[in-house]
Amino acid sequence: MRFALTGGAATLAHLAVAMLLIQLDVQPLVGNAVAFAIAFLVSFLGHHLFTFAGHGAAASRTLPRFTVVAGVGFLGNEILLFLLLNTGALAPEAAVVLSTGCAAASTFMLSRRWAFAGSARMQ
């Protein structure tokens, strides 16, 4: 439930910024990158302070790991978005929603199992 709330807030921030930038005629891949940067901050702070707060991992240890997880998620998001945009099957806004949703789902597992894992799981 906590992940859903934090992830939902980060995803909504990502989508709101991306949609606004697309409406302002920013290229979707560029808008997606800017939106990711904002969502990254929302996500890390929310997950560290709320979602996984009881797991005993310090920010100095989780931030580098979370950055890797987020980077992998962003790379997947941008690749999928690029492919969706090039097919022309979806409007840019729909393509951003789909690619961002896929990235959010994949980053949960990596976040829970590695980035924010307690010391027993960090081996």
Secondary structure, DSSP 8 states (H G I E B T S, - for coil): -HHHHHHHHHHHHHHHHHHHHHHTT--HHHHHHHHHHHHHHHHHHHIIIIITGGG---HHHHHHHHHHHHHHHHHHHHHHHHHHHHHTSS-HHHHHHHHHHHHHHHHHHHIIIIIT--GGG--
